[in-house]
Amino acid sequence: MKKLLLFIFILSYQFVSAQNRVVQYQLIHHYTIAEINSILGATGASTFFSPSFEVDYYRVIYNTSNALGNGSTTASGALAVPTGVSCPMPLFSYQHGTQTIKTSVPSNRAGDEFKVGLIACSSKGAIVCMPDYLGLGSSSGFHPYINARTEASATIDLLRSAKELTDSIGFNLNQQLFLFGYSQGAHATMATFKEIETNLSSEFTVTACAPMSGPYNVSGIQAETIVKDTSYATPAYLPYVIMGQQAAYGNLYNNLSDIFIHPYDSLLPLYFNGIRSTGYINNRLPDTPNLILDPVLLDDFKNDPNHFFRNILRDNDLHNWRPTAPLHMYYCTQDEQVFYQNSLIARDTMHALGATHVNAINVGAFTHSGCAQLCFVQGFFFFNSFADFSGGITVTDSTTAATSSGLNDGQIQIFTNNAVGNLNYNWLSTGLADSTSLQTQLAAGSYQISVSDSRGCYVIHNSTVGTASSIHEEEAESFSIGPNPMQSFLEVQIPQHIAEKSYHLTVTDPLGRIIVFLPNQNNAILQLDLTTLNVGQYQLGIESGRYRKYKGFQKI
């Protein structure tokens, strides 16, 4: 009977359809450039990001579906808006990871993860939504942890709220939408992505999606933490999932003693009371998660592939569908909390279903916490290949080659079209004077400039100054790539003396946007998986100290 009721419930839920989402909004902080620089320095992110915009940070209360999916409730979230910008900007949505402290959420500027959205807003100029989720922030009830339906509805209704607030707050949106999140936030990101592409494609179009270290195969590889009698880094996840799904379905159990042995049936409500951290809870549970479960229930779960709880986990799997928009899943191979195979299973399943723009990227041999910042950096560079902050501005250049590699007599002239008002030229390359469209006395190499207009619209443009002579000298020091043209993989061979010192590798698209960034590499041979690149011309750069070499290649 319980299985039948569950099946009927899964088929019957629906999202709130009311047009007006916003209940209230409040400006809770204005971030100056100095404040954002301080945050970047404290988080170690200043190596990769720099603030370009001050930010108004809002708390938004909005209407959304309730946990059971049979009515409405209110939820909270944050909205970050760059100030002094009238340019139509992309909409980003960042979904945060596991949180058991009710107040430690983006709308309260609590914890660290709200800073991810703040940095995206300030460094890029994007409008950034950050949902708290149901049961967290100002939302009542228990948080439906790892529940795809409520994660998606809370995220989507905050996106709708952002659209409602464009006139009230005073910002403009273009048609681009980027989704990203870490850990549980990756599950929420994928849930939102799936809901939009499956049911809401007439309302939203996802431009690109970047979930990071997420549990997409909940009923499979991630459920091994239930089945195996081995220790696990975060035993709090298991009771959180069970109690969270009870909040979302309402029929998993009548009493906690139906699921958990004593004394945990009595202790868990005290642990998950909204004021205890995940670490606090972990320290009070056995390292082997299934030791808190009723032995009969556990045995049934292990032996019955259609056990009611297995069906609930299966209902929240997100690996087995066919996305259309570009999807990059980032993972680390030493992740002790969310097994990296989640990303590989999702990639392979999606490919088998016919998806053509799905990739799983190995960020390195890092733990769950160590993986985060590297994922954010790579995810932002992935978004760079699609994000449009131009407002229609186009930038071209005319270059004069340096006479030889030893002389600084090259030149770049920048030309701009479709800009509004006064132009600002910000040369991002070290040592170049700003506020000018002409640079002279340049050495051979690559240079980058940001051109912005009075609306706050901007284009980042890459220019290359070549050499008129000493070609053999240049080639002797250069790297090689192949095959060229390429389809999926590109092999890069680096001079050994450069590899020994470490180097940065970049791939830029025809608009000069960096779409791949691999810092601090020391391999003499690299295999780059560029399957998800669109057909076209690209430039690959290797930079190490004064060594700066660039080669073009074609994706076919």
KEZAKOL-541879 format. One line per field, with one value per residue (C-alpha): residue number from 1; z, y, x. Coordinates in steps of 0.25 Angstrom, whole numbers, plus 5000, padded with zeros to 4 digits. Layout:
BEGIN
nr: (NUM; ...)
up: (Z; ...)
north: (Y; ...)
east: (X; ...)
//
This chain:
BEGIN
nr: (1; 2; 3; 4; 5; 6; 7; 8; 9; 10; 11; 12; 13; 14; 15; 16; 17; 18; 19; 20; 21; 22; 23; 24; 25; 26; 27; 28; 29; 30; 31; 32; 33; 34; 35; 36; 37; 38; 39; 40; 41; 42; 43; 44; 45; 46; 47; 48; 49; 50; 51; 52; 53; 54; 55; 56; 57; 58; 59; 60; 61; 62; 63; 64; 65; 66; 67; 68; 69; 70; 71; 72; 73; 74; 75; 76; 77; 78; 79; 80; 81; 82; 83; 84; 85; 86; 87; 88; 89; 90; 91; 92; 93; 94; 95; 96; 97; 98; 99; 100; 101; 102; 103; 104; 105; 106; 107; 108; 109; 110; 111; 112; 113; 114; 115; 116; 117; 118; 119; 120; 121; 122; 123; 124; 125; 126; 127; 128; 129; 130; 131; 132; 133; 134; 135; 136; 137; 138; 139; 140; 141; 142; 143; 144; 145; 146; 147; 148; 149; 150; 151; 152; 153; 154; 155; 156; 157; 158; 159; 160; 161; 162; 163; 164; 165; 166; 167; 168; 169; 170; 171; 172; 173; 174; 175; 176; 177; 178; 179; 180; 181; 182; 183; 184; 185; 186; 187; 188; 189; 190; 191; 192; 193; 194; 195; 196; 197; 198; 199; 200; 201; 202; 203; 204; 205; 206; 207; 208; 209; 210; 211; 212; 213; 214; 215; 216; 217; 218; 219; 220; 221; 222; 223; 224; 225; 226; 227; 228; 229; 230; 231; 232; 233; 234; 235; 236; 237; 238; 239; 240; 241; 242; 243; 244; 245; 246; 247; 248; 249; 250; 251; 252; 253; 254; 255; 256; 257; 258; 259; 260; 261; 262; 263; 264; 265; 266; 267; 268; 269; 270; 271; 272; 273; 274; 275; 276; 277; 278; 279; 280; 281; 282; 283; 284; 285; 286; 287; 288; 289; 290; 291; 292; 293; 294; 295; 296; 297; 298; 299; 300; 301; 302; 303; 304; 305; 306; 307; 308; 309; 310; 311; 312; 313; 314; 315; 316; 317; 318; 319; 320; 321; 322; 323; 324; 325; 326; 327; 328; 329; 330; 331; 332; 333; 334; 335; 336; 337; 338; 339; 340; 341; 342; 343; 344; 345; 346; 347; 348; 349; 350; 351; 352; 353; 354; 355; 356; 357; 358; 359; 360; 361; 362; 363; 364; 365; 366; 367; 368; 369; 370; 371; 372; 373; 374; 375; 376; 377; 378; 379; 380; 381; 382; 383; 384; 385; 386; 387; 388; 389; 390; 391; 392; 393; 394; 395; 396; 397; 398; 399; 400; 401; 402; 403; 404; 405; 406; 407; 408; 409; 410; 411; 412; 413; 414; 415; 416; 417; 418; 419; 420; 421; 422; 423; 424; 425; 426; 427; 428; 429; 430; 431; 432; 433; 434; 435; 436; 437; 438; 439; 440; 441; 442; 443; 444; 445; 446; 447; 448; 449; 450; 451; 452; 453; 454; 455; 456; 457; 458; 459; 460; 461; 462; 463; 464; 465; 466; 467; 468; 469; 470; 471; 472; 473; 474; 475; 476; 477; 478; 479; 480; 481; 482; 483; 484; 485; 486; 487; 488; 489; 490; 491; 492; 493; 494; 495; 496; 497; 498; 499; 500; 501; 502; 503; 504; 505; 506; 507; 508; 509; 510; 511; 512; 513; 514; 515; 516; 517; 518; 519; 520; 521; 522; 523; 524; 525; 526; 527; 528; 529; 530; 531; 532; 533; 534; 535; 536; 537; 538; 539; 540; 541; 542; 543; 544; 545; 546; 547; 548; 549; 550; 551; 552; 553; 554; 555; 556)
up: (5000; 5004; 4990; 4983; 4990; 4987; 4973; 4972; 4979; 4970; 4958; 4964; 4969; 4962; 4963; 4968; 4956; 4962; 4953; 4965; 4973; 4981; 4995; 4999; 4997; 5005; 5002; 5013; 5009; 4999; 4996; 4991; 4983; 4995; 5003; 4991; 4990; 5005; 5002; 4990; 4998; 5010; 5001; 4993; 4980; 4977; 4968; 4958; 4960; 4962; 4965; 4954; 4960; 4974; 4978; 4984; 4992; 4994; 5003; 4995; 5001; 4990; 4988; 4984; 4985; 4998; 5002; 4999; 4986; 4989; 4992; 4993; 5004; 5005; 5003; 5004; 4996; 4992; 4979; 4976; 4966; 4961; 4963; 4952; 4941; 4931; 4921; 4919; 4927; 4928; 4940; 4949; 4959; 4970; 4978; 4992; 4998; 5010; 5022; 5035; 5042; 5038; 5038; 5031; 5017; 5006; 5009; 5023; 5017; 5026; 5023; 5012; 5000; 4998; 4994; 4982; 4976; 4981; 4973; 4961; 4962; 4964; 4955; 4943; 4945; 4945; 4953; 4963; 4970; 4982; 4988; 5002; 4999; 5007; 5022; 5022; 5024; 5026; 5021; 5031; 5033; 5031; 5020; 5009; 5007; 4993; 4988; 4974; 4973; 4984; 4980; 4966; 4970; 4981; 4970; 4959; 4967; 4971; 4957; 4954; 4965; 4960; 4947; 4954; 4961; 4949; 4949; 4964; 4967; 4953; 4945; 4931; 4927; 4914; 4911; 4916; 4929; 4935; 4946; 4956; 4970; 4979; 4986; 4989; 4981; 4969; 4971; 4972; 4960; 4952; 4957; 4952; 4939; 4937; 4941; 4932; 4919; 4922; 4926; 4925; 4912; 4907; 4920; 4922; 4913; 4920; 4913; 4921; 4933; 4943; 4955; 4963; 4972; 4972; 4975; 4962; 4964; 4977; 4977; 4972; 4975; 4985; 4992; 4995; 5008; 5012; 5007; 5011; 5025; 5025; 5030; 5023; 5024; 5027; 5034; 5036; 5021; 5023; 5034; 5027; 5014; 5021; 5029; 5018; 5008; 5019; 5019; 5003; 5002; 5016; 5016; 5019; 5033; 5044; 5055; 5054; 5062; 5049; 5043; 5053; 5065; 5079; 5084; 5070; 5068; 5080; 5078; 5063; 5065; 5075; 5065; 5053; 5060; 5051; 5060; 5060; 5049; 5040; 5048; 5061; 5056; 5050; 5063; 5070; 5060; 5057; 5046; 5039; 5035; 5034; 5049; 5053; 5044; 5048; 5044; 5038; 5030; 5025; 5021; 5013; 5006; 5003; 4997; 4990; 4978; 4979; 4994; 4996; 5000; 4988; 4980; 4987; 4984; 4970; 4968; 4972; 4962; 4952; 4943; 4934; 4925; 4912; 4914; 4902; 4907; 4909; 4922; 4930; 4942; 4951; 4961; 4969; 4970; 4985; 4988; 5001; 5002; 4988; 4980; 4967; 4959; 4960; 4949; 4941; 4942; 4938; 4926; 4921; 4923; 4916; 4904; 4903; 4902; 4891; 4898; 4890; 4899; 4912; 4919; 4932; 4936; 4946; 4954; 4961; 4973; 4984; 4995; 4995; 5002; 4994; 4981; 4982; 4979; 4967; 4962; 4963; 4955; 4944; 4944; 4942; 4931; 4924; 4926; 4919; 4906; 4906; 4914; 4907; 4915; 4902; 4900; 4885; 4886; 4876; 4877; 4866; 4865; 4856; 4860; 4855; 4858; 4866; 4857; 4865; 4879; 4885; 4881; 4887; 4875; 4872; 4872; 4875; 4871; 4876; 4869; 4875; 4869; 4875; 4888; 4896; 4902; 4907; 4905; 4916; 4911; 4922; 4918; 4926; 4922; 4932; 4930; 4920; 4922; 4922; 4916; 4902; 4889; 4884; 4890; 4884; 4888; 4890; 4890; 4883; 4891; 4895; 4901; 4907; 4908; 4914; 4906; 4913; 4911; 4919; 4921; 4928; 4916; 4913; 4903; 4907; 4895; 4892; 4883; 4878; 4874; 4865; 4860; 4846; 4847; 4855; 4852; 4853; 4867; 4871; 4866; 4873; 4886; 4882; 4886; 4877; 4876; 4868; 4861; 4855; 4851; 4862; 4866; 4881; 4887; 4885; 4889; 4894; 4895; 4903; 4903; 4915; 4921; 4921; 4927; 4938; 4942; 4941; 4932; 4930; 4918; 4912; 4901; 4895; 4886; 4873; 4882; 4891; 4903; 4911; 4911; 4917; 4928; 4934; 4944; 4949; 4939; 4939; 4929; 4916; 4909; 4911; 4905; 4905; 4904; 4895; 4891; 4896; 4888; 4876; 4862; 4859; 4861; 4875; 4880; 4890; 4899; 4908; 4918; 4927; 4932; 4919; 4911; 4904; 4892; 4884; 4873; 4866; 4864; 4857; 4863; 4852)
north: (5000; 5010; 5007; 5010; 5023; 5027; 5024; 5032; 5044; 5044; 5046; 5056; 5068; 5081; 5094; 5107; 5114; 5128; 5139; 5148; 5142; 5153; 5155; 5165; 5169; 5177; 5183; 5177; 5182; 5190; 5184; 5194; 5190; 5190; 5180; 5171; 5171; 5168; 5156; 5151; 5152; 5145; 5133; 5132; 5135; 5148; 5140; 5138; 5149; 5164; 5172; 5182; 5185; 5189; 5181; 5183; 5170; 5168; 5158; 5153; 5146; 5139; 5129; 5115; 5101; 5095; 5083; 5073; 5079; 5081; 5096; 5108; 5114; 5125; 5123; 5133; 5135; 5145; 5154; 5161; 5173; 5180; 5195; 5206; 5196; 5198; 5188; 5175; 5165; 5150; 5143; 5134; 5124; 5118; 5107; 5105; 5092; 5084; 5093; 5088; 5102; 5109; 5123; 5120; 5123; 5133; 5142; 5145; 5146; 5135; 5124; 5125; 5120; 5134; 5139; 5131; 5138; 5151; 5149; 5145; 5158; 5167; 5161; 5158; 5168; 5157; 5157; 5146; 5138; 5129; 5121; 5117; 5105; 5101; 5099; 5108; 5123; 5129; 5116; 5108; 5093; 5083; 5084; 5074; 5070; 5064; 5065; 5069; 5074; 5085; 5089; 5092; 5099; 5108; 5111; 5114; 5123; 5131; 5133; 5137; 5147; 5153; 5155; 5162; 5171; 5177; 5190; 5192; 5190; 5195; 5185; 5179; 5164; 5158; 5144; 5137; 5127; 5120; 5110; 5105; 5099; 5091; 5078; 5078; 5090; 5082; 5073; 5085; 5091; 5078; 5077; 5091; 5089; 5077; 5083; 5095; 5087; 5077; 5085; 5100; 5102; 5113; 5121; 5119; 5115; 5110; 5115; 5106; 5098; 5094; 5085; 5082; 5070; 5066; 5053; 5050; 5035; 5036; 5022; 5015; 5019; 5029; 5019; 5010; 5018; 5011; 4997; 4996; 4993; 5003; 5016; 5029; 5043; 5050; 5040; 5051; 5051; 5038; 5042; 5056; 5050; 5041; 5052; 5061; 5052; 5050; 5065; 5064; 5051; 5050; 5035; 5029; 5026; 5029; 5030; 5031; 5018; 5011; 5015; 5017; 5009; 5015; 5024; 5031; 5031; 5041; 5048; 5051; 5062; 5069; 5068; 5073; 5085; 5096; 5101; 5089; 5089; 5076; 5074; 5074; 5064; 5055; 5055; 5049; 5038; 5025; 5026; 5014; 5021; 5008; 5005; 5015; 5008; 4997; 4984; 4978; 4991; 4991; 4976; 4979; 4990; 4982; 4971; 4977; 4986; 4992; 4995; 5008; 5016; 5011; 5016; 5030; 5031; 5026; 5038; 5047; 5042; 5052; 5045; 5038; 5049; 5056; 5070; 5080; 5092; 5090; 5083; 5082; 5073; 5076; 5065; 5061; 5047; 5048; 5053; 5045; 5051; 5051; 5039; 5044; 5033; 5041; 5050; 5038; 5031; 5043; 5046; 5032; 5031; 5044; 5041; 5028; 5035; 5044; 5057; 5063; 5075; 5067; 5066; 5062; 5069; 5063; 5075; 5067; 5057; 5066; 5064; 5070; 5083; 5084; 5082; 5094; 5106; 5099; 5095; 5110; 5115; 5105; 5107; 5122; 5120; 5110; 5121; 5131; 5124; 5127; 5139; 5152; 5165; 5173; 5180; 5179; 5185; 5179; 5181; 5178; 5182; 5185; 5180; 5183; 5172; 5174; 5174; 5163; 5156; 5165; 5178; 5185; 5192; 5185; 5193; 5190; 5199; 5196; 5199; 5199; 5199; 5200; 5206; 5216; 5229; 5230; 5218; 5212; 5205; 5196; 5188; 5175; 5172; 5177; 5190; 5196; 5209; 5210; 5220; 5218; 5210; 5211; 5203; 5205; 5200; 5186; 5173; 5161; 5154; 5153; 5165; 5166; 5179; 5181; 5192; 5197; 5208; 5217; 5206; 5197; 5188; 5182; 5173; 5166; 5165; 5158; 5163; 5157; 5164; 5155; 5157; 5160; 5152; 5142; 5132; 5120; 5125; 5126; 5112; 5106; 5110; 5107; 5096; 5087; 5083; 5072; 5068; 5081; 5081; 5073; 5067; 5063; 5062; 5071; 5067; 5078; 5076; 5086; 5088; 5081; 5093; 5100; 5088; 5087; 5102; 5100; 5108; 5113; 5108; 5115; 5113; 5125; 5126; 5135; 5147; 5146; 5139; 5129; 5116; 5107; 5111; 5101; 5108; 5102; 5091; 5083; 5072; 5072; 5065; 5068; 5062; 5072; 5067; 5078; 5070; 5081; 5092; 5097; 5096; 5108; 5114; 5115; 5119; 5111; 5119; 5114; 5124; 5123; 5135; 5142; 5130; 5133; 5125; 5124; 5115; 5114; 5102; 5098; 5089; 5082)
east: (5000; 5011; 5018; 5005; 5002; 5017; 5015; 5002; 5009; 5021; 5011; 5002; 5012; 5012; 5018; 5011; 5006; 5003; 5009; 5013; 5025; 5031; 5025; 5036; 5050; 5060; 5074; 5082; 5096; 5104; 5117; 5128; 5140; 5149; 5140; 5140; 5155; 5156; 5147; 5155; 5168; 5162; 5157; 5169; 5161; 5168; 5178; 5166; 5156; 5156; 5144; 5139; 5125; 5120; 5108; 5095; 5091; 5076; 5068; 5056; 5044; 5035; 5024; 5027; 5022; 5022; 5030; 5018; 5016; 5001; 5000; 5008; 5018; 5028; 5043; 5055; 5067; 5078; 5079; 5092; 5091; 5103; 5101; 5102; 5099; 5088; 5093; 5085; 5093; 5092; 5085; 5093; 5087; 5097; 5091; 5098; 5103; 5098; 5094; 5088; 5088; 5075; 5081; 5094; 5088; 5091; 5079; 5086; 5100; 5104; 5114; 5124; 5116; 5108; 5122; 5122; 5110; 5116; 5129; 5121; 5113; 5125; 5135; 5125; 5114; 5104; 5091; 5092; 5081; 5084; 5072; 5072; 5063; 5051; 5053; 5065; 5065; 5052; 5044; 5037; 5038; 5049; 5058; 5055; 5069; 5073; 5059; 5060; 5046; 5047; 5061; 5056; 5043; 5051; 5061; 5052; 5042; 5054; 5058; 5044; 5045; 5057; 5050; 5039; 5048; 5055; 5047; 5046; 5061; 5066; 5073; 5072; 5073; 5077; 5072; 5084; 5083; 5094; 5093; 5103; 5105; 5114; 5111; 5096; 5096; 5100; 5088; 5079; 5086; 5083; 5069; 5066; 5073; 5064; 5051; 5054; 5058; 5047; 5035; 5038; 5046; 5036; 5039; 5054; 5066; 5078; 5091; 5100; 5100; 5112; 5109; 5121; 5123; 5109; 5101; 5093; 5092; 5086; 5080; 5092; 5107; 5103; 5094; 5106; 5108; 5095; 5098; 5113; 5117; 5129; 5132; 5128; 5133; 5119; 5110; 5100; 5096; 5088; 5078; 5077; 5073; 5062; 5056; 5057; 5049; 5039; 5037; 5035; 5027; 5020; 5019; 5032; 5029; 5020; 5030; 5045; 5046; 5041; 5054; 5065; 5069; 5069; 5075; 5076; 5061; 5060; 5073; 5072; 5061; 5071; 5082; 5074; 5068; 5073; 5084; 5094; 5105; 5107; 5121; 5114; 5104; 5115; 5123; 5111; 5107; 5115; 5125; 5117; 5104; 5095; 5098; 5087; 5076; 5067; 5073; 5061; 5059; 5073; 5073; 5060; 5067; 5079; 5071; 5059; 5062; 5048; 5048; 5040; 5052; 5060; 5049; 5049; 5064; 5062; 5051; 5062; 5073; 5077; 5087; 5077; 5072; 5076; 5080; 5081; 5089; 5104; 5107; 5120; 5120; 5133; 5138; 5151; 5156; 5159; 5145; 5141; 5127; 5121; 5127; 5133; 5126; 5113; 5119; 5124; 5111; 5103; 5112; 5111; 5096; 5094; 5103; 5095; 5082; 5087; 5093; 5104; 5108; 5111; 5125; 5131; 5143; 5153; 5159; 5169; 5172; 5166; 5156; 5142; 5146; 5159; 5151; 5142; 5150; 5156; 5143; 5138; 5150; 5148; 5133; 5134; 5144; 5134; 5123; 5132; 5131; 5116; 5113; 5110; 5112; 5114; 5100; 5103; 5117; 5127; 5142; 5153; 5168; 5179; 5193; 5207; 5217; 5230; 5242; 5248; 5246; 5256; 5250; 5238; 5233; 5219; 5206; 5191; 5180; 5166; 5153; 5139; 5125; 5111; 5115; 5107; 5114; 5128; 5137; 5146; 5159; 5164; 5177; 5177; 5192; 5202; 5209; 5200; 5194; 5178; 5169; 5175; 5171; 5185; 5197; 5211; 5225; 5220; 5228; 5222; 5212; 5197; 5190; 5176; 5167; 5153; 5145; 5133; 5122; 5114; 5103; 5113; 5113; 5127; 5135; 5148; 5157; 5170; 5180; 5193; 5206; 5214; 5229; 5233; 5246; 5254; 5243; 5253; 5256; 5241; 5238; 5250; 5244; 5230; 5220; 5213; 5198; 5191; 5183; 5179; 5168; 5162; 5149; 5150; 5164; 5176; 5190; 5199; 5214; 5222; 5237; 5243; 5249; 5236; 5229; 5239; 5236; 5221; 5212; 5198; 5189; 5178; 5168; 5161; 5149; 5148; 5143; 5155; 5148; 5156; 5148; 5159; 5168; 5178; 5188; 5201; 5203; 5216; 5213; 5221; 5209; 5195; 5182; 5171; 5157; 5150; 5138; 5128; 5134; 5126; 5131; 5141; 5154; 5161; 5175; 5183; 5193; 5204; 5210; 5221; 5229; 5234; 5230; 5217; 5214; 5200; 5195; 5182; 5174; 5161; 5150; 5142)
//
